[in-house]
Structure formats: C-alpha cells, structure tokens
Amino acid sequence: MGWFQWLRKKFNTEVGEASQVTPEPDSPAEKPTVSPSSSEAREPDEEQVKCADCRQTFVWENAYNQQDTPGSESFHPPGHGIFHPRAFCPHCGALVAEWDIDRQQDYDRWKWYGENAALNSARPLPPYPLLFWGKAMPNLSLASIDCKKIQIPAEASGSPEKLFWAVVGGNAAEVKIQLEAGVDPNIRNYVGETPLMLAAEKGHEEVARALLAGGAKVNDQEVYGRHTPLILATMEGHAALIRTLLEAGADPNLQNQFGKTALMLAKDKGHQDIEAMLHNAGVTG
C-alpha cells in the first residue's frame, strides 16, 4: 500500500477507537489512558473539553497544538525523531492530551494526560495532529518532554494556512509577513512537510532564504519518506536552491527512509551539475 493510500485510510478511521491503555511501570512520564471516540453526533457541550488543572472548558480549535517535542526521541522507537504531538489548555497552559507512543511502538492515536481521562471520558480527543487546528506554539518556544505546563504565549496574528499558500506561490514578501506575525516556520502540513520542504520542492529560492532567516530547520525530515529539503531540491533539480541550503548548513549525508542521500539521488536523476556541486561540498560515495 502506498503512503498516500495509507494516509487516506488513516483519515477515514477514528483516531480514538482503541480501548483504555494501562500505564506501564517503566514509563518516563505518567501514562494517560486512551478514551474511545464516537462517530455519532454530539451535543455542543460534549465538544467542550475540561482541563483537569484549571477546570475550565475549551474546544480543541483553541488549544495549543505542538507537533514536535524536544527531548522525546529517547522515549520513541529508534529513528522516530521528536515527532510527539501534545495539546495544552488555552486557559492555564497545562498538558491535556499527548500522542500515544513508547519505545516499542507508535500507536498512531491521541491519549489523555493524567486526570483528564476521567474528566473527559465521553469527549473527543484532539484531531489528527498534522491537520490545521488549534494554536501553534511560537518558534523557539517548544515545550520539552519534561514540561507539563506552558506559559501562555502572546497571541499571534499570523496564519499557518497563509504561510503555506505563500510558500507554494513563491511569495517571499508574504512569507516574511507571516513569520513576523508569529507563525512557526517549522510547522508541518497534513502530509508532514514543513514550509522549507515545500520551497525546496518548488525551487523558490527567495522563499527558502526568508524561511531560513526566520528560523526554519535546514535538516528537518518529512514524517513520511524522511526526505530533507536538500533531498527534495535534488530530486527536482533545483541547483540554485541546493546551493542556498548547503550554505545554510544542510547535511548532504543524511539519508531518506530508502537509504538514499542527495548525492545518490543526483546520480539517479542524471543531475550532473548538482552531483558536481555536492562533490565540491565534500560529499563522497
């Protein structure tokens, strides 16, 4: 099954269908239980989630949605990285739900954190983490795996959707506006790509420069495929953008999930100019 088909199947499946999960004794943090989700119509008040910390209610659209969690990689299966979504209360900043993952497996679902399971047993868990919902954490302000309560950040006026559309359209000026308005340059879309990855695919050099200046991670990898911006630019033959990425510190030796580096892909695609550029950058093999 291709990953596009897999992703479509995933979105057609309820995330919270699993039964209660029993905490493991050696867990690094308190293991919340998974609450079942229902596809039946809900009354408006049933959509209101209650925070176990401050006892205030909210909807997921207003919660803080963090996709990557620094320090979480040591609690994940090998090679999984720091993709560990968490949702925080918009009123007090307390952790309410997080991704269900441990050293053995990514269970591909949300789970309640702590006492939130008992308070919200009949309420829905958050939407799939790569969809646009909630409020993104400000750049450089991601809460680490040990942090169970965030400081409520100042409201940002930017829009992740506008940032992605600006990237796709090659509108560097709008990209700068959205970054200045507080949009995280490393936020991911529904297929796990960051804005810099999209800029690399499209060959938008000025957009890439704006994103890098705004804090985009040059060596970030896709959730699916594990492609870096450099690998994506190489696959599309965007030599000028590859030069920009290398100057920004792109690691040409990183491999995607198929074991391919940028140099290997340049050879496969017959991009001799890019192959020479990578060799000049000190890449071998």
N, C-alpha and C positions, 0 to 999 in steps of 0.2 A: 504494500500500500504506500503510495507517495505521501509526502508530508502535507501537501495541500488537502488531499482526501482525508488524511488523519486529522488535520485541523478542523475541517468541516464536520467530521463525525464528532469531534470533541465539543464543538459549539452546539450540536444538536443533542447533547447528553447533559442531563442535570449534573452540576458540579457536586452538589451535596447529597448524592443518593446513598452514600456509604452510611453504615450504622456507627454507633458510638465506638470511639477508639480508646483503648485502655492505655493510660500513661505507662511508659517504660521506665524502669528503675534507674537506668544509667543515662537518662535524657539530660542534656546540658541545661535545659530550662523546663519549667513546668509545662507538661504536655496537655493542651486543651483537648476536649473531646469534639468529635465531628457531629454537627447537628444535621439531621436529614432535611432535605429541601423538597418542596412540593410544587408541582406544576399547576396545581389548582389555583383558581383566582383567589386573591387575598383582599381582605378589607384594608382600607388605607392605614388604620392604626397598626395592622400587623406588619406593615413595611417599616415601622419605626423600631430601630434598634436601640436597646437601652445599654448604656455604659455601666459596667459593674463598679467603676471607680467613682464617678460623679453622679450616677443615677439619672443623668439627663438622656433624652432620646434624640435620635437623628436618623436620617436616611443615608445610605451609602454614597449617594451623589455628593454629600457634604463632608464625608470623611477624608482623611489624608491617606493617600494611596502611595505606598513606597514599594517599588519593584525590586530594587537591589538592596541588599543588607550587608554592609561591611562586616567582616569577621565571621560570616556564616559558612564560609566554604569548608571549614574544618568539621562542620556538622552535616555535610552533604555527601552524597556518593562521589567518588573520585571523578574529577573533571567537570563537575556540575557548575563550578564558579559560585558567584554570590547572588544568583537569582533566587531571592527568598522574599516574596511579596508579604507585606504587612499592612494592616489598616488600623489607623489611630482615630480616637474620638475627636471630633472637631471642637468640642467644648473644653475638655481638660487635657487632651493630648495623650491619654492612656491607650495602651495597646488593647485592641478589642478582638482582632482576628489575625491569623497568620497562615502562611502556606504550610501544608502538611508534608513534611519531608524529614528524613533522618539519614543516617549513614548508609542504610541499606537500600532505600528507595525514595523516589519522588512519587507520592501518591496522587498527584495531579488534582488536588482539591484544597479548599479552604478548611480551616478548623477554628473554633472559638478559642480565645485565650482565657484560661483561668475560670473565674466565676461567671464570665459572660455566657458560658454554655448553659448554665441553669436559668439565667435571666432571659435568654433568647431562644429557648428550645423550639419554639414554633415559628421563629422568624427566619428570613432568608440570610444565608451567608453572602459575602460580597460577590459582585460579578467577576467574570474571568479577569485576571489581573492585566492582561495585555489589551483589553478594551479601554476606551476612553471613558473614565468615570472618576468621580472624586476630585480631590485637590492634590496635585503633585507636590512632592517635597521640594523645597528650593535647592538649587545647585549647591554642592559642597556642604549640605546640611543633613545628609542622610544619617538616620539613627543606626547605631551599631547593633549587633545581635544581643548585646547585654542591656541595651536601652529598652525599657518597658514603658517609658513615658516621654513624649517630646515636648519641647517648648513650642507653643502655638506660634507659627511664623506670621509675619505681616502678610496681609492679603496681597496676592499678585494680580495684576491686571491683564497679564498675557494669556494666550490661548494655545494649548498644545496643538489643536487642530490647525490653527493659523500658521503655526511654525512648520508643520509638516507640509501644508499646501505651499508655503513659500519656498521650502526646500525643493519640492518636486518641480515647481515652476521656475526655479533658478533666480528667485527674487532675494538677492543678498540684503538689500535695504530692509525689507520686511523681516527677514531673519534676525537682523540686528535689533529691530524694534521689539520683537517678541522676546529675545534674550534679555534685553534691558528691562522688559516688563516682568521678568522673573520666571519665565518658562525654563525648565530644566533642559539643557542641551543634550542630555543623555537619556531622556525619556524614550520609551520604546512604543512602537505601534502594535497593531494586533498580530503581526507575524514576527515580532521580536526584533525589529530593526530600529536602530537609532537614526536621528536626522543625518548624522555624518555618513552612515552606511548608505542612505538614500542618495546623498550628494555624490558619493563615490560611484554609485551605480549610474547616475545620470551624467556624471562628468562635469558637475557645476563647481568649478574651481573657486570662484569668489565666495560662493555659499560655504564651501568647505573651510575656507580661510576664516570666515566670520564665525562659524561654529567652533573651530579650534581656538580662536581668540576668546570665545565665550565659555571655554571650559570643556569642550567635547573630548571624550576619551578616544585617542587615536588607535588604541589597540583593543577596543571593545570587540566582542564577538557576538554574532547572532545567537539567539536562543536555539534556533533550528539551523543546522548546517555549520555553525561555528565559523562562518566567514567573517574576516576582519574588513574594515574599509579598504585596506590595501589589496586584499584578495579580490574584493568586488570590483575595484577600479581596474585591476589587472585583467579580470575576466572580460571586461568591456573595452579594454584597450585604451584607457584614458591616461596617456603618458604624462601630460602636464599635471594632472591631479595626483598621480603617483609620486611625482617629484615633490609636490607640496606635502604629501603625507610623510614621505621619507624625511623631509626637512623638519617635520613636527615630531619626529621620533618613532614613526611606525616601525614595528619589528617585522622584518621580511621573513623571518624564520618561523613565525607562527603557522601552525597547520589548521586546516578546517577538519571537520569530522571524517573526511575521506582521506586524511593524511597528506593533503596537497598544500604546498607552500605557494607563495606568489610566483616564485621563480619556476616551479613546476608547471603552474598554470600558464605562464607566459610562453613556455616551450610548447605546451599542448595546443595553445591557441595560435601559435606562429607569430607572436608579437616580438619580433627580433629587437626592435628599439627598446622595449620595456625589459627584455631579457638582458640587454647590454647595460641598461641603467641599474638594474638590480645587482649585476656583477660588479659594477663600479661602486656600488654601495657596500661591497664587501661580502655579498652573499655567495655561497658556494653550493655545489650539489645540483 
